[in-house]
């Protein structure tokens, strides 16, 4: 059986986005945390597969995962200068040291990236991988919220959003929408809270329009999606795969926990929720969306975000992520936990810790308190990565001698029947982590 090389850079939208576009004001997030997320792809690996990561995987975490049956081969970027240069994505890393990696990666392997970025097809050619990817232009186009907006129009789905192509248009549309409630402005290639802004007053809207106008005066081009803030009760997503022949395979439906428009967790939808969606003809719409994506030139993994409103109305297409997703990762984790008759809730714990705290300490304190999942103890969590918290670059203050590290600890919290069991488990884990020199943030 051929090996698969699993790899990725999670902040894909940063490379898809045009440098000529105007931007909304936003809080800067830690690139070190985002770049450490490539470890989270290990559930997609089978025994003969290879996981390529920017930084080395923690040896104690690897040993723990192997006891759960995750026996992939890890390979990491050997040049620390390249690994810590966040201007380089994963394909850049491979090409920067191609001769070395060609000796480690089998030539007849399949490559399975988190997303398609520049040089993806060049890497396939250079390493003789057995893949054919869509063009980068296609990938950029179908990942844009502009495409999602236009797709809703083509499929005859009620569409409450508009495309604003200047600061003046944004102001005009926004003033109209503010008459009935709050307004959401979305960057076409923003992701998970970055590039989304909730506007609640005319004063705020005018301030944002002026901010964009200043950028336009310097030659930037404006394009944003603007829409009313909908009264939603459920966020969920559908994971699908489109073959090179255009056939769509449904993988899973995942309910999502979002906080302030940012991703906070995924868990399987369950049969009752799925039945509700089927009654609303949701899956037929997903098939039509995949046909449109294929006609646009895309094939591969796709995650379609959706909503249910308080009125009971289905919003089947909020946006499209033509790449792998956190929901897909949790789908694989959930499949693995089915052998124990358990389900998976994938989430993260925002945390900070002193430099002397290590992943080994975390594993030991969880095990000592019966909160580490093992084949013998099914009442604990599964830590999914170390580098999003302990990796190089995760310092809260660059000049601080103490090197206080700040990031996220990604975990899977198994539960037997109700996701509330997972929430309770996470609360217990947070309390135990505080017994180390770890601060848990809200």
C-alpha positions in Angstrom: 0.0 0.0 0.0 1.3 3.4 -0.9 2.3 5.9 1.8 0.6 9.2 2.2 2.5 12.3 3.3 0.2 14.4 5.4 1.2 18.0 6.0 -0.2 21.5 6.0 -0.1 25.2 6.9 -3.4 26.2 8.7 -3.5 29.9 8.0 -4.1 29.3 4.3 -6.2 32.4 3.8 -3.2 34.6 4.6 -1.5 33.3 1.4 -4.7 33.3 -0.7 -5.5 36.9 0.1 -4.4 39.6 -2.3 -1.8 42.0 -0.9 -3.7 44.8 -2.7 -6.9 44.5 -0.8 -7.9 46.8 2.0 -8.3 45.3 5.5 -10.5 45.6 8.5 -8.9 46.5 11.8 -8.3 43.3 13.7 -6.4 41.8 16.7 -3.2 40.1 15.8 -3.2 36.4 16.6 -0.1 34.4 17.4 1.4 32.9 14.2 3.5 30.5 16.3 0.3 28.9 17.6 -1.2 28.7 14.0 2.1 27.2 12.7 2.1 24.6 15.4 -1.3 23.3 14.4 0.1 21.0 11.7 0.5 18.4 14.4 -3.3 18.1 14.6 -3.3 16.3 11.3 -2.1 13.0 12.8 -5.6 11.5 13.0 -5.6 11.5 9.2 -2.5 9.2 9.1 -2.5 5.5 8.8 0.3 3.2 10.0 2.4 3.5 6.8 1.9 7.2 6.5 4.2 10.2 7.2 3.3 13.3 9.0 5.5 16.3 8.1 5.5 19.1 10.7 7.3 22.5 10.9 8.7 21.7 14.4 9.6 18.3 15.9 6.8 16.5 17.7 7.2 16.2 21.4 8.6 12.7 22.1 6.4 12.1 25.2 3.3 13.0 23.2 4.4 10.8 20.3 4.9 7.9 22.8 1.5 8.5 24.3 -0.3 8.6 20.9 1.5 5.4 19.7 0.0 3.6 22.7 -3.4 4.6 21.3 -2.5 3.1 18.0 -1.3 6.2 16.1 2.0 4.8 14.7 2.7 7.1 11.7 6.2 8.2 10.9 7.0 11.8 11.9 9.4 14.0 9.9 10.0 17.7 10.7 11.7 20.7 9.1 15.4 20.2 9.8 16.3 23.9 9.4 15.2 25.9 12.5 15.6 29.2 10.6 13.1 28.0 7.9 10.8 26.6 10.6 10.6 29.9 12.4 10.2 32.0 9.3 6.4 32.3 9.2 6.6 33.9 5.7 7.3 30.3 4.5 4.4 27.9 4.2 4.8 24.1 4.1 5.5 23.8 0.4 8.1 26.5 0.7 9.8 24.5 3.4 9.9 21.4 1.3 11.3 23.3 -1.7 13.9 25.1 0.4 15.6 21.8 1.2 14.2 19.5 -1.5 17.3 17.4 -1.9 17.3 16.4 1.8 13.5 15.6 1.9 13.7 13.6 -1.3 15.8 11.1 0.6 13.2 10.8 3.3 9.9 10.8 1.4 9.0 7.9 -0.9 8.7 9.0 -4.5 5.6 6.9 -5.2 3.8 8.4 -2.2 0.5 10.5 -2.3 0.7 13.9 -0.7 -2.3 15.0 1.4 -2.1 18.7 2.3 -4.3 20.7 4.6 -4.8 23.2 1.7 -3.5 24.1 -1.7 -0.9 26.9 -1.7 1.6 28.2 -4.1 4.2 25.6 -5.2 1.9 22.7 -4.5 2.0 21.4 -8.0 5.8 22.1 -8.2 6.3 20.0 -5.1 4.3 17.2 -6.7 6.5 17.4 -9.8 9.8 17.6 -7.9 9.0 14.8 -5.5 7.2 12.6 -8.0 4.1 12.4 -5.8 1.0 10.8 -7.3 -1.3 13.8 -7.2 -3.0 16.4 -9.4 -4.2 19.5 -7.7 -6.6 22.2 -8.8 -4.9 25.5 -9.9 -4.1 28.0 -7.2 -6.4 30.6 -8.9 -9.3 28.1 -8.7 -8.6 27.4 -5.0 -8.4 31.2 -4.2 -11.7 31.8 -6.1 -13.8 29.1 -4.5 -12.6 29.9 -1.0 -13.7 33.5 -1.3 -16.9 34.5 0.5 -17.7 36.3 -2.8 -18.0 32.8 -4.4 -20.3 31.6 -1.6 -22.5 34.7 -2.1 -22.7 34.1 -5.8 -23.3 30.4 -5.3 -26.4 31.1 -3.1 -27.7 33.3 -6.0 -27.1 30.5 -8.5 -28.8 27.8 -6.3 -31.8 30.0 -5.6 -31.0 30.2 -1.8 -32.3 33.3 0.0 -29.4 35.6 0.1 -29.3 38.5 2.6 -25.7 39.6 1.9 -24.3 42.2 -0.5 -20.9 42.8 -2.0 -19.4 46.2 -1.2 -16.6 47.2 -3.6 -15.7 50.5 -2.0 -15.8 52.2 1.3 -18.7 54.3 0.0 -20.8 51.2 -0.9 -20.0 49.7 2.5 -21.4 52.8 4.2 -24.5 52.9 2.0 -25.4 49.2 2.5 -24.5 49.4 6.2 -26.8 52.4 6.9 -29.7 50.6 5.2 -29.1 47.4 7.3 -28.6 49.2 10.6 -32.2 50.3 10.4 -33.2 46.7 11.4 -30.3 45.5 13.6 -26.6 44.8 13.8 -24.5 44.3 10.7 -21.7 41.8 10.0 -18.9 42.8 7.6 -16.7 39.9 6.3 -13.4 39.9 4.6 -13.8 37.5 1.5 -10.8 35.6 2.7 -10.9 36.1 6.4 -11.0 33.0 8.6 -12.3 32.0 12.1 -12.9 35.5 13.5 -10.1 37.3 11.7 -11.6 39.6 9.1 -15.1 39.6 10.5 -16.5 42.7 12.2 -19.8 43.2 14.0 -21.1 46.8 13.6 -23.8 47.9 16.0 -24.0 51.7 15.4 -23.8 54.3 12.6 -20.8 55.9 14.4 -18.9 52.7 14.3 -19.9 52.1 10.6 -18.7 55.5 9.6 -15.4 55.0 11.5 -14.8 51.7 9.6 -15.7 53.3 6.3 -13.2 56.1 6.9 -10.6 53.5 7.8 -11.1 51.7 4.5 -11.3 55.0 2.6 -7.8 55.9 3.9 -6.5 52.6 2.5 -8.2 53.2 -0.9 -6.5 56.6 -1.1 -3.2 54.7 -0.9 -4.2 52.4 -3.8 -5.8 49.5 -2.0 -8.9 47.8 -3.4 -12.0 47.2 -1.3 -14.3 44.2 -1.4 -16.3 43.0 1.6 -19.4 41.0 2.2 -22.0 42.9 4.3 -25.1 41.3 5.8 -27.5 41.5 8.7 -26.6 39.6 11.8 -28.9 36.6 11.8 -30.5 35.2 14.9 -28.9 31.8 14.8 -29.3 28.9 17.1 -26.9 26.3 15.6 -23.6 26.5 13.7 -22.6 23.4 11.9 -20.6 22.2 9.0 -20.6 19.5 6.3 -17.4 17.7 5.3 -17.3 16.4 1.8 -14.8 15.1 -0.7 -15.1 15.8 -4.5 -13.3 13.3 -6.7 -11.4 14.2 -9.8 -14.4 12.8 -11.7 -16.8 15.2 -9.9 -18.5 12.7 -7.6 -19.3 14.1 -4.1 -18.8 11.9 -1.1 -20.4 13.0 2.2 -18.0 12.4 5.1 -19.7 13.9 8.1 -21.8 16.7 9.6 -20.2 18.4 12.6 -21.9 20.8 15.0 -19.7 23.7 16.0 -19.1 25.8 19.0 -18.2 29.4 18.0 -17.3 32.3 20.3 -17.2 35.8 18.9 -17.3 34.4 15.4 -14.2 32.3 16.1 -14.0 28.5 16.1 -14.0 26.9 19.5 -14.9 23.3 18.9 -16.6 20.5 16.9 -18.6 17.4 17.7 -20.6 15.0 15.5 -24.1 16.1 14.6 -25.9 13.0 15.7 -28.8 11.1 14.0 -31.6 13.4 15.2 -29.9 16.6 14.0 -29.0 14.9 10.7 -32.6 13.7 10.2 -33.7 17.4 10.7 -31.3 18.4 7.9 -32.5 15.7 5.6 -36.1 16.8 6.1 -35.0 20.3 5.0 -33.4 18.9 1.8 -29.9 20.0 3.1 -28.0 17.2 1.6 -29.4 17.8 -1.9 -28.2 21.4 -1.6 -24.7 20.1 -0.6 -24.7 17.9 -3.8 -25.6 20.9 -5.9 -22.8 23.0 -4.2 -20.3 20.3 -5.0 -21.3 20.2 -8.6 -20.8 23.9 -8.8 -17.4 23.6 -7.2 -16.4 20.9 -9.6 -17.6 23.0 -12.6 -15.4 25.8 -11.2 -12.4 23.5 -11.4 -12.1 22.3 -7.8 -11.8 18.8 -6.5 -10.7 17.6 -3.1 -11.8 18.1 0.5 -14.4 20.8 1.2 -16.1 22.0 4.4 -19.3 24.0 4.0 -20.4 26.1 7.0 -24.1 26.3 7.7 -26.6 27.6 10.2 -30.0 27.1 11.7 -31.9 30.2 12.7 -34.2 30.7 15.7 -37.1 30.8 13.3 -36.2 27.2 12.2 -35.0 28.5 8.8 -32.0 26.7 7.3 -29.0 28.7 6.0 -27.3 25.9 4.1 -24.3 27.9 2.7 -22.7 30.5 5.0 -19.2 30.0 3.5 -17.1 27.4 1.8 -13.7 26.2 2.9 -12.2 24.3 0.0 -9.5 22.5 2.1 -9.3 20.2 5.1 -11.0 21.5 8.3 -11.1 21.0 12.0 -14.4 19.2 11.5 -12.7 16.7 9.2 -10.0 16.1 11.9 -12.7 15.5 14.4 -14.5 13.2 12.0 -11.4 11.0 12.0 -11.0 11.2 15.8 -14.6 10.3 16.2 -14.2 7.2 13.9 -11.3 6.1 16.0 -13.3 6.4 19.3 -16.2 4.4 17.9 -14.3 1.2 18.9 -15.0 2.3 22.5 -18.6 3.4 21.8 -17.5 7.0 22.4 -17.8 10.3 20.4 -15.3 13.0 20.1 -15.5 16.7 21.0 -12.5 18.6 19.6 -11.7 21.8 21.3 -8.8 23.8 22.8 -7.8 25.3 26.1 -6.2 28.8 25.9 -3.3 28.7 28.3 -0.1 30.2 29.4 2.8 28.5 31.3 6.2 29.1 32.6 9.2 27.9 30.6 9.9 25.0 33.0 6.5 23.4 32.3 6.7 20.7 29.6 4.3 18.4 27.8 5.5 15.5 30.0 4.3 17.4 33.1 0.9 17.9 31.5 0.6 14.2 30.6 1.7 13.1 34.1 -0.6 15.4 36.0 -3.6 14.3 33.8 -2.8 10.7 34.3 -2.3 11.1 38.1 -5.8 12.6 38.3 -7.5 10.0 36.0 -8.0 12.6 33.3 -5.8 11.2 30.6 -7.5 8.9 28.0 -5.9 5.5 27.7 -7.2 2.1 26.5 -7.7 1.3 30.2 -9.1 4.7 31.3 -11.8 6.1 28.9 -12.8 8.9 31.2 -10.0 11.3 30.2 -9.0 13.6 27.3 -6.6 13.0 24.4 -4.0 15.8 24.0 -3.6 16.4 20.3 -0.5 18.5 20.1 2.2 20.2 22.0 3.7 22.9 19.7 0.6 25.2 19.9 1.5 25.7 23.5 5.1 24.6 24.0 6.6 25.2 20.5 9.3 27.7 19.8 8.0 31.2 19.3 5.0 30.9 21.7 6.3 33.6 24.1 3.9 36.2 25.4 6.6 38.8 25.6 9.5 38.5 23.2 12.0 40.2 25.5 10.9 38.5 28.7 13.6 36.5 30.4 11.1 34.1 31.9 9.9 33.1 28.4 6.3 32.8 29.7 4.7 30.7 26.9 1.1 31.5 25.8 -0.9 29.5 23.3 -3.6 26.7 23.0 -3.7 23.1 24.1 -5.8 21.2 21.6 -7.6 18.2 23.0 -10.3 15.6 22.1 -12.8 15.1 24.9 -14.6 11.8 24.5 -18.2 11.4 25.6 -20.7 8.5 25.7 -24.0 10.0 24.8 -24.3 13.8 25.4 -21.7 16.4 24.6 -22.3 18.0 28.0 -20.2 15.2 29.4 -17.3 16.5 27.4 -17.8 20.1 28.7 -17.7 18.7 32.2 -14.5 16.8 31.5 -12.9 19.9 30.1 -13.8 21.9 33.2 -12.1 19.2 35.4 -9.0 19.3 33.1 -8.7 23.1 33.4 -8.8 22.8 37.2 -6.1 20.2 37.2 -3.8 22.2 34.8 -3.9 25.1 37.2 -2.1 22.9 39.7 0.9 23.3 37.4 2.4 26.7 36.6 -0.3 27.0 34.0 -2.8 29.8 33.7 -6.1 29.0 31.9 -7.6 31.9 30.0 -11.3 32.5 29.1 
